[in-house]
Amino acid sequence: MRSGKKQNTPIKNGISKMLLILYRKKFMVQICIFFCTIATPLKTQAQLYHLGDSVAYYMKFKPTLTGGFDSKNTFVTGRGVPMKGLQLGLNFGNKISYMLGVYFLSQPIYGRTTLNKGTVNETKYTTQVYINYTSLIAEYSLHRSQRWNIYMPLLLGIGTAKKQYFDTVSLKIAKRSTIVPIELSIAGNYRIWKFIGISGGLGYRRAFSSNIIKDEDFNGITYSLGIKIWFGDLCYLIAPQCKSCKYL
């Protein structure tokens, strides 16, 4: 089983500001995708061109259990917030994985808003936004070696966004909206030692919603940078005779 835990390290303010600028300038996101495409090695482009044949070939392999914890940062209405997730599924030939994932914001997004502006009922509120969703994940490995693994995850989810309005005393209004996020990213990890390495990724989320919460934009860039731990290899290093290690 391939298992790992990713823990985000603090991202420098400069990187966050740069990604926020990209988020606000959607044209720049398109330009970045274009240059990433033309910079992709020809071998990888050939893999993607024959993706259907590759999937059919590796689906013949005996599946193994795969999963892990996922941690990344994202933007909602231009505000950066960390997101946590848990994945579990099957891997075919160390090339293709199909997983079920659960994602949620590790902390609410705080803000302030004014309702009924310009009327006698104008009221200022403190707001909190929550997001959680369940997703199907298809992951394709573009390059794998002893130390490197570069892969492309595609996520399709369905869940709920909730926005709560508080006055100085208590909760006054709560709005819920169904969201359907589609997220494509490119990610990778580098194994520094037997059971520990570094991981990172960059992607974009397009979230369709029922428009009940009209003043929030759930589309946004996602990015991660952190430490990855292979618990199976760590277990084997500590207790090489333990038969359970291979299931971690």
N, C-alpha and C positions, 0 to 999 in steps of 0.2 A: 504494500500500500504506500502510495506517495502521500506524505502528510507534512504539513508545515504550518508554522505560525509566523505571521508577519506583524511586526510592531513598528509603527511609524516613529521615526525620529523627528525632532522639531525641524520644520522647513524654514529656511532663511526668509526674511521678509521680502527680499528682492525677488525670489522665485515666486512667492505668492502674488506679489504685485504684477509680475509679468504675466502669470496665468490669468489674473483678473482682467488685465487689458485684453488678452486674447479672447476671454469669455465675452467681453463687451463688444468686441469687434469681430463679428461672426465671419466677415470676409477673410480676416487673418487666419482663422481656424481652417478655412477652405484652402488657403495658400499653404499652410503647414502640411495638411493632408496631401496636397499635390507634390510637394517636395519630398515628403516621406516616401511617397509611391515611387518617384523616379530614382530615389536613393536606395531603394530596396535591392539587394543583390539579385542578379539574374536567376540564380539557382532557386531563390525563394519565390520569385515571380513565376517561375516555371511550375513550382509546387502549387501555387494558387490557381494557375491556369488549368491544371489537371486535378483540381481539388476533388471533383466527384469521383474520379478513378482512385485517388488516394484514400478517400473515406471508405469506399467499397472494399479496398484491399485490407486496410487495418481493422475493419469491423469483423474480419474473420478470425482475428486473434482472440484468445481466451481473455475475458475481462478481469481486471483486478480492481480492488476497492481503492478509491482515492478520495481525498478531502482535506480540509484544513480551515484555519481561521483566516479571514480576509480583513484588511484594514486599509482604508484609503481616505483621501480628502476630496471634497467636492464643493461646488458653489450652488447656492440657491438664492435667486434674486440678488446676485452679486456679493453674497456673504459666504465666506469660507466656513466649512463645518466638517468635522471628522465623521466618517461612516464606518460601521462595523458590520461584519458578515460571517456566516458559517456556511461551508460548502460540503456536500457529500454526494458521491456518485461513482461511476465506473470509468476506468481508463482502458483503452485498447492499444496495445503495442507501444506504450509510451509515446503515442502520437496524437490520439484523439481522446478527449474526455467529455462525458455528458454528466452534468451534475444538477442537483437541486440546491438552491441557495436561499438564505434568509438574510435580509439586510435591514438596518435601522440606523438612524442618527444616534450617535452616542451621547448627544446632548441636544436640547431644543435650540432652535434659532430664535434669538430674542430680537424684538424690534418695537417700534412705536408707530401708531397710525391714528388718523383722525377720521371718524365716521360722521356723515351728515354735515360735511364742511360747508360753512356759509349759511347755515340755517339755525334756528333757535334750538335745535336738538343736537348741535355740534358737540361731540364728545371725543376726548383723547383717551386712547387705550394703550396699555402695554401688551404686546403680543408674543405668543410662543408658537412656533411651527414644528410639527413632528412629521417624520416620514418613516414608513416601514413597508416592505414588500417582499413577496416570495418570487423567485425567479428560476427559469430554466437556463442553464449555461452550457454552451458548446465551446470547447476549447481545442484549438489546433496548434500543435507544436511546429514552428517554422524551422527551428534549429536546435539540436540537442547534442551536447558533447559531455565529456566527463565533468566539466566545470560549468558550462553554460547551458541555459535553457531559455530560448526566446519563443514566446507563444502569443496567440491572438485569441482572446476570449470574446464571445458574443453572448450578450445577456438579454433575455426577454422576460419581463416581470409584470406582476400586477399587485397592487397594494393600495394603501390609503395615505393621504396627506391630511393632516388636521391642523387647524389654526384656531387658537384660543385667544379671546380678548379679555383682559383684566382691567378693572379700574383700580383705584387705590385700596380697595377692600377685598373684592372677590371676583370670581369668574362670572362674566356677564353673557358672553356669546361664544359658541363653538361651531365651527364650520368644518365639514368633512368632504373630501373630494376623492374619487377613485382615480388612480394614476396608473398608466401603463408605460413603464420606462423601457427603452431599447438602448443598450449601451455597447459600443464597440471600442476596444482598446488594444494596445500592444504592450506587452509586459515581459519581464524576464528576471532571472536570478542568476547569480554567480556564486558558486560554492567556494568559499575561502578555505574551509577545512572540512573534515569528514561529515560533520553534522550541522555546520553553521555557514551562513553566507549572507549576501545582501540582495535585496529585491527592489524593483521599481516598476512603474508603469504610467502610461498616459493615455487617456481616452476621452470620449465625449458621450454624454447621455442626452437622448431626446425623449422627453416625457410627455405623453399625451394624457390629458386629464379631462374631467367632466366640467371644468371651468366654474366650479362653485367658488373656489378661492381664486378670484380673477387678478388680484394684485400681487400674486407670487409667481415667479418664473422657476419651474422645476427642471428646466434644461440646464446643462452645465458641464464644464470640463471636470474630469476626475483625474487624480494623480496620486501616486504613492511612492514612498521611499523609506525603506526600513530594513529590518533584520529578518532573515528566514531561518527557521530551525527545522531540520529533518529529524523528527522524534524517533522514527524507526532506526535510523543510524545511530542516534544517541543512545537508545536502549541497548542496541547490539554492542556498542562500545563499552557500556557499563556492565552488562550481563550477557556475554556472548552465548551462553547456554540457554538463555530464556527463549522458549518457543513462541511466546506471545509477541516478541519484537517484530516479527515479520508482518504482523497484522496492524502495526501502528503506522 
